[in-house]
Amino acid sequence: MLHRITHIVVLLCAACGTALAADDAAPQPDIPALVAKLTSPKYYERESALSALLERADEATPAMLKAVESADYQTRVAAVRFFAAKATPTIAPQLFDILKRSKEGEAVSGLTRVLARLQYKDAVAHVRGLMADSRPAVRAAAVDFLAALRDKESAAKVAPLLADEYSEVRIAASKALTAFGAVDFGKDVFAAFQKEKVPEARRALVEALGELKVSEAAPVLIEAVKDENSAIFLPSAFALAKIGGDKARDALVELLMRSKDLEMLGLASTALGVMGESAIPALEAKLPGLQPDSEDRFKILEAFGKMGKYVIPHLIAFIESQEYPIWRGLAGDRLRAVIKREYGEDVDVPAYDTDPKTGQKMIAQLKEWWEKHKDK
């Protein structure tokens, strides 16, 4: 009986193995069949077909080039997604030829973005013409393409789109002018900002004002950083740091000193770090008026810690001047971090429990180290 059972088990295992082998040997769906499934009304069928096509990208590319021009909307969208993920520079000319023939908005905007990713410069002249397209998605894609290729010669044609009817186009235009470094159009950006009502577009314009260093915008941005509930509070702080100037610096220092939580402190100190060396005198000027145990010293140290190598002698001076060990230790931590970041070196610095004599020796060594490294 046991022998018969064993024999049956062996036969069943053999049958299972044969079935599994048959499954393993089952042919994959051919490419045309997968492309046909892209028209399915069922979302998961379409996604499964696209996933299979992406896995067989080299084999599927010829069929997907045809699919971009399909009469079926879902097929066109899937084809654009396919090339957004898998297109290589070698097929850019073919995609450009299809773009020039395409009439459907999703194909035009999608292929424009694919060619932007591929940095296909031969499409620049054609894409410039798309900025006049009646469809906002196409206009936005065209502007994004020109921004990605840093086509500064298009700045004069992009600037009028700051007044486009659609916010997605206005946002694209402000980002493009930023990418171009189009300082000559800073006044246009500021004028657009003064009219803009959409919060996301206002934030993009504020970022552009900072990158283009539009000094005329500073008074408005200074007012914005006084209101923590403003939709442009965060970008305004960094825009002021990039614009620079005494009033911008004073506004950021004031923001730092009124910080009540770590989030606000992080914002203000990082913005002052972006502003850089010009902020140091204003921060140091605060120190003599502070009580020895004032937490405002910590705020100043946080700003110092976000700066470049130029802050090193100021941190050394801060350590040397402090009565409380805690401040010497905190300053030492930031000094070590700055040196590590800027020079890749690990140096000895005073800690909380360093005795005064050893601390003085360390400070002398740090000064000597700085003299040897400051010009590097």
N, C-alpha and C positions, 0 to 999 in steps of 0.2 A: 504493500500500500504506500509506504513511504517512498519507494522507488517511483511509483506512478505519479505521486504528487510532485516529486522533484522534476520529473520529466515534463510535466505540465508547466511548471514554473519556468523551466528553461525555454520551452516553446513560446510562452508568453513574453519573456524577456527578448527573445529573438524577434518576435513580431513587433514589439515596441521599438527595438533598435532599427528594424527595417522601416517602420513608419517615420521615426525621427530622421533617418537618413534620407527618406523620400522628401520630408519637409525641408531639410537642409538643401536638397538638390532642386527644390522648386524654383523655377525661374522668377526673377524679379519682374514686376510690371514694366512693359516697355515705356519709353519716354513719351510717345504720343498718347498712351493711355493715361499716364500721370497728368499730362497737360490737359487732357479732356476732363479730368476730375476737377480742374480748377474752376469749371463752370457749375459745379454742384451747388444746389441750394443749401446744402448742409455745411455749416462752418467747419466742423471737425474734419470732414472729408477733404475740403479745400486745403486746410492747414496740413493735413497728413500728406497730401500730394505735393505741396510745396516743400515740405520738409524732406521728402524723398528726392525731389529734384535738386535741392540744395546739396544733399549728400553725394549726388552724382553730377556735380556742377559742370565738369569738363564735357561730359557726354551730353548734358542737357542744354548747354549754351546755344547751339544752333536753333533748337526748337523754341527756346525762350526769346531769342531775337525776333522770331516771327510772332510770338505771343504778345510782345509789346504792342503790336499793331492789330491785335485781335479786335473783332467787333464786340466781344464780350467784356463788360466792365471789370468783372472779377478777375478775369484772365490777365487783363492789362495791369491791374493793381498788383497781382501776384508776380508778374514779370518784372515790374519795377522793383519790387521788394527783393526779388532774386538778384538783380544786378546791383542793387544797393549793397548787398552782402558779398557778392561774388565777382563783380566786374573787375577786370584787370586792364591795365593800359593798352594791351594789345587789341582789345575790342572797342576801345574808345572811338576810333573813326567810324565803326559800324553803328555804334549807339548815336553818334552825332548825325549820321545820315538819317537815321530813324527819327531823331528829334526834329530835324528840318522838315520831315514829311508829316509829323504828327499834328493832329488837330485837337485831340482830347486833352483836357486840362490835366488829368492825373498823370498822363504819359509825359506831357511837356514839362510839368513841374518836377516830376520824379526823375526824368532823365537829366534835366538840368542839374539837379542835386548830385546825381551819380557822376556826371562829368566834372562837377566841382570837386568831388572827392578824388577823382583821378587827375585833377589839375590839368585838364585838357585845354590848353591855351588857344587852339585853333577855333574854339567855339566862342571866343570873346565877342567878336563883332556880331554874331547872330544873337547871342544872349543879351547884348545891349539893347537890341530891338525888342526883346521880350518885356523890357521894362514898361513898354507902352501897351502891353496886352490888357484886354478888358477884364481878365480874371485876376483877382488879388493874389491867389495862391501862386500863380505863374509870375506875377511881378515880384513877389517876395522871394521866390526861388531864384529869379534872375539876379536880384540884388545880392542875395547870399552867395551866389556863384562868383560874382565880381569881387565880393569881399574876400572870399576864400582864395582867389587868385591875386589879391592885392593889386587890382587893376586901378591904380590911382587916376588914370586918365578918364575914368568914368565918373569921377567925383561930381563934376558939374551936372551930369545927368541924373545922378542919384539924389542930390540935394533937394530937388523939387518934390521928391517922394516923401520928404519929411511932413508934407501937408496932404498926403494921400488920404482917401476916404476911410481906408481900413487900417486898423492899428497894427496888424501883423506886418504890413508893408512899411509903416512908419518906424516900427521897431527895427526891421531889417535895414532900413536906410540909416538910422542912427548908428547901428553897429558897423555898417559898411564904412561910413565916414570915419569912424574910430579906427577900423582896420587900415584904412588908407593913410591915417595920420593927417587928415585933411584940415589942417589948422586954419586955412583960409576960409573954411565954411563954419568956423566956430560960432560966428554971429547968427548964422542960419539955424544952427542947433539950439542956441539960446532962445531965439525967437519962437522956434517950434515948442520948446519946453514951456515957455510962458503961456502958450495957448493949449497945451495938452491937458486932457482931463482923465485919460485912462491910466490907472496906477502903474501897470506894467510898462506902458510906453514912457511914462514919466521917469521911471527908474532907469530905463535904457538910455534916455536922453541925459539924465544926470551923470551916468557913467561916461557918456561921450563928452560931456562938459569937462569932466576931470581929465580924461585921456588927452583931450585937445587943449587943455589948460586955458579955458576960457575965463579970464580974470573978471570979466563983467558979471559973471554969474555968482561970484563969491558972496556978495551981500545976501542974495536969496538963499544960498546954501547954508550960510551962517545961521539964518533964521530957522532953517529946517532942522539943524542939529540941536536947536533949543527945544524942539518938540519931539519927545521920544515916541509919540503916537503917529508921527507923520509917516506917510507911505514911502517917503524918500529919505527918511532919517539915516538909515544905514548907508546907502550909496552916497549920500551927501557928505558924510564924514570922510570917506575915502576920496571923493572928488576934491574936497578942500585940501586934503593932504597932497594931492598931485598938482593942484593949481598953485599952492604955496602962497607966500606973502605973510606979513605980520598979522593981519586981521584973521586970516585962516588959521594960522598957528595959535593965536590967542583963543580962538573959538574951540580948537581941539584940546588945548591945555585945560580950559574951563570945563569941557566935557569930561576929561580925565578926572579932574579934582572933584567933580560932583557925582562921580560914579558911586552907586550904592550896592551893586552886586557884581559878581564875577563876569557875567555876560557883558554888562556895560563897560566894565574895566578892560575886558579883552578887546572890545571894539575900539575904545579910545586909545589904548596903548598900541594896538596894531596900526591904527591910523597915524599916530605920531611916529611909529617906526617907519611907515611909508614916507612920511614927510622928511624924516632923516635928520641930518646934522643941524639944520637950521632951527630945530625945535629944542635943542639942548640948552642954550642960554636961558630960555624962558622957564624950563623945568628946574634948572639949578637955582634960578632966582627965587623960586618958591621955598627952597630948603631953609634959609636962615630964619624965616618967620614961623617955622613949624616947631611944635613941642617935640622934645626928644622921643616921646613914645607915640607920636602921631602916626596913624595908619596911612596918612597921605604920603609918607616916605615910601611905603610899599607900592603905592600907585606910580610914583616916579620911577622906582626901580623896575616896575613892569614895563614901562615905556622904554627905558634904557635897554632892557633885555631884548626888545624887538628891533634894535638898531644894528647897524653894521660896525665894522672894525673901528671907525672913528670914535665910537663911544667908549672904547677901552680905557683911555687915560682918565675919562670922567668917572668911570666906575672905580678905578683905582683911587682917585681923589675922594670919592664917596666913602669907600672903605676906611681910608686914612682919617677921615674927619668924624666918624661916628663914635659916639660914646657907648651906645648899647650894643652888646655882642650880637643880638638878633639881627640888627641891620647890617653889621659887618658880614655875618653869615649869609644873609639873603643876597647881599651885593656880590659876595664871593661866588655864590651859586650861578648868578647871572653872568658874571665875568667869565667863569669857566665855560659856560654854554656858548657865549659869544666867540671866545677864542677857538673853541672846538668847531663851531660852525664856519668861521671865517678862515681859519688856518689849519684845521684838522689836527691840532695839537691838544694834548691834555696837560694842563699846568697845575701846580700847587697854588691854592688860594686860601686865604684865611677862612676858617669855619667858625661856628658858634662858640666852640670851646677852645679855640686857639688862644694860648696865653699871649699877653701883650708883647713880650720880647720876641717870641717866634713870629707873631703877626707882623711886627715891624720889619723883621728880616725878610719875610715873604713879600711885603710891599716893595721893599728895595729891589728884590729879585724881579718882581713884576715890572717895575719901572725900567729896569735894565733890559728885560725881555722886550718891552714895547719899543725902546729906542732902536733895537736891532731889527724889529719887524714892521715898524710903522710905514715904511716906504715899500713894503712888499705887497 
